[in-house]
Amino acid sequence: MFEKYLNIIIDSFTGYYNYLIGEIFSPSWHNYFWALIIVSLFFYALELIKPWRKDQPVLRKDFGLDAFYMFFNFFIFSLIGFNAVSNVFVNLFNDFLALFGISNWVAISVANMPGLVQLLILFLLRDFIQWNIHRFLHRSSFLWEFHKVHHSVKQMGFAAHLRYHWMENVVYRFLEYIPLGMIGFGILDFYAVHIFALAIGHFNHSNFKLPLGPLKYIFNNPQMHIWHHAKVLPGKYGVNFGISLSIWDYLFKTNYIPFEGTNIELGFEKDESFPGSFVTQGIYPWRKSSLKPVTDDK
């Protein structure tokens, strides 16, 4: 049994390394690496051509840090070990179910539905799960310390979308796994859903204004999401938790747009003492009490 899981770990490292090298040097139509670059350049161009906050610098504060977070959270973290740990967890979970004679734990099968319908169901279900997880990150005092990394952004731009602590990868994937796994999607490649969600996330955080009309009640957008990052908010746990869709906030009354927040202050209480480098932000939740205020490391 030990040898089985050791082989899973080894195969995961080598497999993901070969996958990433292939993504970079042998791109195909479903290439995440170059898709991230293309989508990022597209929204950066929009910010340059038609910025919402015209006085915000072209290279805004922490732009380089956010760009590093994008590639770390999308690729490097999995290469370091998250992919291997995930594969071990999946096999452990399946072996556990096998003890009870369960070999197929799909509760709802959508395999016979048209492909586009399957993708739509996946998109809606995944986004609703992520909306609830996002609320949980704000309500759990333990998880909020990790989520502070994302809320430490002081000038908003598309790259801020993927500035988040690596622990959030663990939380989201763990809490998504069972509910999504219990639905038997018949499509192996969910590339379209991932890229669509990536583009909306970049859009939500971008320094760009696009009048959406009634669509603002369905899709998240910069003018709504800026209030999620506001330093001063009503209530204790925040507002506007939408990831790709805003409809969940309107349905569950967590929406809040008192006025156009073009130049509102972003952050959280006492964020002036929050560390400013990737390494110090990574270890902050475990040793925050011993960190001295940081004033000049950004």
N, C-alpha and C positions, 0 to 999 in steps of 0.2 A: 504493500500500500504506500509506504514512504517513497519507494522508487517511482511509483506512478506519479505522485505529485511533484517529485523532483524533476521528472521528465517534462511535466507540464510547465514548470517554471523555466526550465532551459529552453524548451520549444517556444515559449511565449517571448522570451527575450530575443532569441534569434529570429523568430518569425516577425516580430514587430520591427526589429532593426531592418530586416530585408524589405518589409513593407514600406517603411519610411524612406529608405534609400530609393526604392522604386518610385514612390510618390514624387521625390525631388528630381530625379534624373530620368525617369521614364514615365512622364505624365500620360494619363489616359482621360477619357471623358468624365469619369467619376473620381477625379483627383482632388482630395481635400486640401492638400498643401497649397497648390496653385490657385484653387478656388478661394481660399482664405486671402491670398495676396490680391487677386483680382477684385474680390468684393471690397476689400479694404481700400484699394486704390480708387475704386469707384466712389465710395463715400467720402474719401479724402478730397477727391476732385470737387464733389458737390460743396464741401465745406469751404474750399478755396474760391469757387466760382460764385457761390451765393451763401455766405455765412449768415447765420441767424444773429449771433452776437458779433457784430462787426469789429468791435475793439479787442476781441480775443486774438492773441498771437497765432500766427500760422503754425509755429511749433509751440503749442501750448505747454503749460507746466506739466511735467511728468510724461510727455509724449513718448520719449524713449523707453521709460519704465513700462508704460502700457503696451507698447509694441512688443517688448520682451515677454510680458505676461501672455500676450496673444499666442505666441508660438510655444511658450512653456506649457500652458494649460491645454492647448490643442494637441501637442505632439510630444514634447520633451518629457512631461510627467509620465506618460504611458511608457516611454522608452526606459525611464529610470526604474520602473517597477510596477506601476499601477496596472498595466495590462496583465502582467504575470499574476499579481494578487487577485485580480478580477477573475481570471481563468481558474485559479485554484478555488476561489469561492464558489463559482458556478459548478465545478465538479464535486465539491464537498456537498453542496446543496442537493445536487442530483443523486449523489450516493446516499444521502440521508433519506430522500424520498424513496429510493430503491429498497430501503429497509422495510418499508411498509407496502412494498409491491407496486409502487407508483412509478411508472416509466414515462407517462405522458401527463403533464399537469396543466395542459391547456384546458381552460374552463369554457372559453368562448371561441369558436372557430369562425374566421372571416375569410378563409382561404377560397371559398367559392364566389366571393364578391368581386366585382370589377377592380382592377388594380388601382384606379384613381380613388375609388371609394375606400379601399384599404388605407391608402396614404392619407386621406382626409381624416379617417377615424384615428389613425396613429397620431397625426398632427394635433388634433383636438384633445385626445386623451393625454398625450404627453405634455401638452402645454398646461392643461388643467392640473395635472400632478405637479408640475414644476411650479405653478402658481401657489399651490398649497405648501410645497417645500420652502418656497421663498418666504412665505408668511411665517413658517416655522423658524427660519433662520433669524427672523426679527423677534420672535416671541421667546426663543430659548436663550437665556443669558449666556450659556456656554457657547452655542453656535454663533451668537451675535459677535463674539470676540473675533471669530474667523471672518465673518461677513463684513466687519469693519474695513477690511482691506479694500473691498469694492467701494465702500462709501467714503474712503479717504480721498477720492477724486475731488479736486478743487476747481478745475476747469474742464468742462465736459467736452468730449469728442468721441468719434466713432471707436477709437482704440480702447476707450474705457470699458467697453462692453465686456472684454475678456480679462480685465484686471480683477482677479479674485484669488483668494487663498486656495492652495491645492486641496485643502480639506473639503472644500465645496464639491470638488469632483467626486470625492468619496461619498459624501452625503447624498448628492443627487443620484448617482448611479445606484447606490444601495437601495434607496427608497423607491426608485423607479423600477428596479429589476423585477420584483414579483408581480405588481399589477400589469406591467407591459408584457411580461413573460406568460401570463395566464391567458393572453389573447393570441390565438394562432394566426398571426399574419402570414399570408401566403407569398409575400414579396421579400426577397432576400436582400435587395439593395434599397435602403431608405435614403439614398443620397439626396434626392430632391427635397425631402423633409428637412434634413440637416442643413442644407445650403439655404433653403428658404428661411428657416429659423435664424441662421447666422446673419442673413441680410437684414432681417427685421431687427435683430439685436443691435447691429451696427447702426441702423437707422435711428433706433430709439435713443442712442447715446450721442448721435452726431450733432454738430453745430450747424444744423440745417432745418429750414422750416418749409413744410409742404402742407398746404391746406388740404385736409382730408374730407371735409364736409361730414356727412353722416358716418363715414367709414371710421371716424375717430372713436366711435362707440364699439368698434369691432377690433381694430388693430392698434397696438401700442404705438406711441409716437413721441418725438422729442419734447413737445410742449406738455405732454402728460408726464413723461418719465422724469423730467427735470425736477418735478415736485417730489418724486420718490427720494431724490438725493438732497433735498433741501435741508439745511442745517436746523431750521426752526420749523416744527410741524405740530399740528394739533394731535392730541392723543399720545399714547406711550409707544406704540409699535410701528408707526409709519403708515403710509398710504401708497396707492398705485403700485401694487405688487406684480402687475402683468409682465409676462416674459415676452411673448409674441403678441398675445391678444389682450385687449383692454376690457373685453366684454365681461370677464370674470369679476373685475373690480366694480363695474356698473351693476352687475347682478347681485353681488354680495355687499354692496354699499361701502366699499373701501376706496372709491374714487375721490379725488380731491384736486381741483384746479381753481383756486380762488381768483386768480388773474394770470395774465401771461407772465410767467416767471423768467423773463429774459436774463436779468442780471441778479437773481437771488443768490444768496450765499449758500454754497454747498458744503457738505461734510456732516459732522456730528459733534456733540458736546465734547469739549476738551480735545478736539482733534489736533490742536497745535502741538501736542506732545506725542502724537502718533509717529512712529518711525517712518522714514522715507525711502529706504532701500529695499530691494527684493528680499535679501537675506533677513534683515531685521523685521520686516513685515511677516516673513514666514515663521519666525520663532516667537513673534509677539504674543500670541494667545497663551503660550506656556510660561512666559517670563515677563509679562507686562508690568508686574509690580516692581521689578528690579530695573526696568529701562528708564533712563533719564530722558527728560524732554529733548526732542530733536528739533533743531532750528535751522540747520544748514547742511543737510545731507541729501537734498533733493536736486 
